[in-house]
Amino acid sequence: MRYFILVNMAQLAKIKCSVFIMLLGLPVPVNYVIQQVITSSYFWTWYSSMATSINYLVTGAGRGIGRGLVRNLLTRPGNRVFLLDNNESELQNTLSLASTWTQSSDTNRSSYKGKVVDLSNRDEIKTVVREVNEFFDGNLHALVNNAFATPHTWNGGKGMEDDLSPDEIMDQWDLKIAVGLTAPFLLSRLCVPMLKRKDESSAGCIINISSTRAKQAEDNHEAYSAAKGGLLGLTQASAISLGHRHNIRVNAIIPGWINVENENKAADEASTQWEDGMTEHDHSWHPAGRVGKVEDIYKAVKFLVESDFVTGEEIVVDGGVTRKMYYPE
């Protein structure tokens, strides 16, 4: 495809150069001019920014994995990102940093917009999807369902059987399931018109950010594990439905320990670095030799966006931890 584009661009350049040279009466070989153009670093910088321009909608983009993903996207040429988050302070802080990220991409084609949205509110989701559609002119390449209602555990460190009132624990359950599972379903459904194409070979994709907690449990993570496990089922089912109808691909990323303590407003103010607070044991516990970085998730996202024959899959990004056998000491 890339060769085809270059050949056609070269042919167009040849025609234009021929006309220009004939008008000037200059004895400059046309092929030499074309060769100088397409071997120029400036040409390839421009071409790369044109070829890699992708429109992303990212939820939970104000902090954590979502923010790190946005940073990695905007520092690459040409990516356009719409950020959603329920925390106005965190989102505004991220947006204030985004201008520096786009400048580092050596192009003015990277762009972004952010919106504070309560993903437990279906009407707000419907409204913001209309804004997303307008921002991207109806053309979305990748929906990344990343958001979850923090904390991952029950409030106050309580257990599901502890002295939480029935209404209190069910309110927490409803909120976490609404943000972590219902919102991804609704966003996926509403974004289909932006993801599908007349030429189905170029249809967009959906990436659901699950967790190893969907497969391995910790105390008091019932709602979190249920939502993240549900995302895996949603991924498989929608990959079949949307694939057959529109060639839209749907995949899931299953992160393990991805350290994001440096991906929030307080960390920015304290100049917290990624490695701060971690021990050698934390790193050696992973067969890969270190704790995960947001960049690891970005690489998985990039792979899934570019891989048009991969759908319905679950990619575990955990440094090998879930493959490691543990014995009690």
N, C-alpha and C positions, 0 to 999 in steps of 0.2 A: 504494500500500500504506500509506504513511504517513498519507494523508488518511483512508483507511478506518479505520485504528486510532484516529485522533483523533476521527472522527465517532462511533465506537462508545463511546469513552471519554467523550465529551461527553454522549451519550445516557444512559449509566450514571450520570454525575454529575448529569444533569438529574433522573433518577428519585429518586436519593438526596436531592438538594437539595429536591425537591418534598415528599417525605415529611417531612424535617426542618423545613422552613418551615411546613408545615401543622400539625405538632405544636406549634410555637412560636407559631403564629398571627401570623407576621411578614409584612408586605406588601412583601417584597423580590422583585423580578422574577427568576425563575429564570435566564433567559437572561443577565441582567446578571452573576449570580454565576458562571456558566460562562465568560462572556467574560473576567472578571477572573482566573479560574483559568488558562485556556489561553493567556492573553497574558502571564502572569507569568514572569519570568526564572527563578524557582525551579522552576516547572513544566517549563520547557524544559531546565534543567540535569538534573532528574530523568529526564525523558523521553530525553534524549540518552544518559545513562548506561545506561538500560534498553535502548535501541535498538542501541547499539554494543557490547554485551557479547559478546566473542568469545573462544573458547578456543583457545590456541595451544600447540603442542609445538615447541620450537626446539632443535635440536642444535648443538653447538659454541657454547653460549650463555655460556661463562665469560669470553670475551675476543673481541676483533676484531669482525667484522661481527655475529656472533651477539649479543654483549653490547650493542652499540649498538642493534640491533634490539629487544632486550628492553627497554632503557631507553625507547625511543620508544613501545613498546606500553604499558608500565606508567604512563607519564605521561599516557596518554589514559584517560578514564573507563571503568571497567568491564571492561577486558581481563583475562583470566586466562591466565597463562603457566606452563608446565612447562618448566624449563630442564634440559638434559642437557649434561654435559661430562666429559671424562676427567681434567681437571686439578683436583684438589680445592682447592688453594690459590686458583686463579683463580676457581673457581665460588663458594667461600665468600666471597671478596671481593666478587663481584658480588651475591650474595644479601644481604650486609650493606648494600650501597648501595640495594638494591631498595626497602627501606622508605621511603627518602627520595623515590624516584621515585613510589611510589604516593601519598604524601602530597601531592605536587604536582599530582595529578590532580583534586583537590577532590572526591573521593568515596572512600568506604571499600569500594567494590565491586571495585576492582582487587585481584587476589590472585596469588600465585605459589608455586611449590615447585621445589626443585632436587634433582638426584640425580647423583652421580658414577657414570659408566657407561663401561665400555670397549666402544666400538662395534665393535671387532673380535671381540668375544665374543658369539656368537649367543644363548647361554643368558642372558647379562646383558640383552640387548635384549628377549628374551621376558619376562623378569621385570619389567623397568621398564615395559613396555607395560601390564602388569596394574595397576601403580601409577598410571599415567597414566589408565587407564580409571576407576579408583576416584576419583581426584582430580576428574575432569571428569564424573562420574556417567554415563559411557558416551557423552558427547556432545563430539566434537572438531570444531572448525570448520576449523582449518588446521594441517597438518604442514609445518614448514619444515626441509628437509634441508640443513643448512649445514656440518656438521662435516667436517674433513679432518685427517689425521695430519700434523702439522708435523714438520720443515720441508717446503716444497714441492719442494725439490731432494734429491738423494742426500746422505746424511750426510757431513760433512767436506768438502763442496764437490767431491766426486769426480764423474767422468763414468761413464757406464754401461760404458765399455770400460777403465776404470782398474783399479788394483790392489785392488779390493774382491773378497773371496772370493765364489765362486758362492753359498754359503749366505747370506752377509751381504747381498748385493744383492737376492737373491730374498726374504729375510725383509723387507727394506724395501718391496719391490714388493708383497708379499702384504698387509702392514699398510696401506699407502696405498690399495690397491684395496679392501680389506675395509672400511675406515672411509669412504672416499670414494664407493664405488659399491655394494658389497654391503649395507652397513647401510641406505642409503636404500631399496633394494629391499625388504629385510626389514621395515623400519619401515612402509613404504607398505602392504605386504601385511597386516601385523598390525593396522594402524590402520583398515583398511577397515570393520570393524564399528562403530567410533566415528564414522567419516566419513559412512557412508550413512544415509539417513533413510527413514522410512515415506512421508513426503512428499518425493519425489525432487527437487522443485524447490529444496529448501533443503539439499541435500547439501553436505558440506564439500569442501575442496580440498587439494591437495598442491603445494608450491612447492619446487623443487629449485634450490639455489644453485650454478650452474656457474661458468665463468670465461671471459674472452676467450682464455685459454691453451688452451681447447678448440679454438680456431680459428687462433690465432697462437702459434708456439712460441718458447721461450727455451731456452738451453742447460740440459741436465740436469734438465728438467722432464718426463721421459718418463712417470713414474707419475702425476704430477699432471694432465698433459694427457690421459692415457688415462682417468683417473677422471672428469674433468670433461666430456670428450667423451662418455664412456659415459652420463653423466647426461642428456645431451641425447637420446640414443637411448632411454633408459629413460623419459624424459618423454613422448616421442611415442607409444611403444608403450602405456604404461599409461594415457595419456589416452584412447586408443581403447578399451582393454579395460574400464577402470573407468567410462568415460563411458557406454558402451552398457549396462553391467550395473547401474550404481548412480547415474549422473549425477554422479559424482565428477570434478571437473576437476583436471587436472595441467598445470602450466606450469613453465617454467624462467626464472630471472633470470641474466643473464650480466654480472657486474660487470667493469669495467675497473679502473683504479687508484682504489681506495677507501682513503683514508688512515685507518688505524686505529691509528696509533702511540700514540694517547692512550687506547686502549680495553683496558687491562690493569692489573694490580695495581701494577707498577713505575711506570707512568706516573702512576697516582693518587698514589703516594707522592712523586713528583717534581713533581706539579702540572703535568704536561705538557699543553699545549693542542693542539688540532687543527692549527693553523697552524704549530706549531713545527717547524723544520728544513726547511721547504719554501721553494723559491725562486720568484721571479717566472717564471723559465723553466719550472718545473714546471707552473705554472698556465697560462701562455700556450701551452704545447704542446697543450693541449686546446682544440678549437674552441668548447667551452662556456665557456672562460675561466677554469676552475679545476679543481683536482683534486677527485675525488669525495668525498662525505661519506656516513656511514652513513645519514643522513636520506634520501639519494637511494634507497637500497635499501629503506628503510621505505616510502617513497611507492610504490615498485613493488609491494611486498608488499601494501600496502593496496588498490591498484588491482586486483590479481589476486584478492584475497579478495572484493572487492565486485562483480567483473565476472562474472556468471553465464553469459555467452555467450562467454567466452574460455577456450579449452582447447587443449592441445597446442602452445602458443606459446613462443617464446624472446624475452625482452625484454632487449635490450642496454642496459646502464646504464654508459656509459664516457665521456660527454662528447663523443662523436663521434670518438674517436681511431681506431677501427678503420675509419672511412670516409675517413680522411685519407691521401693518397698521399705517400710519402716518397721522395726521391731522394738517392743518395750524394753527399756534398760533395766 
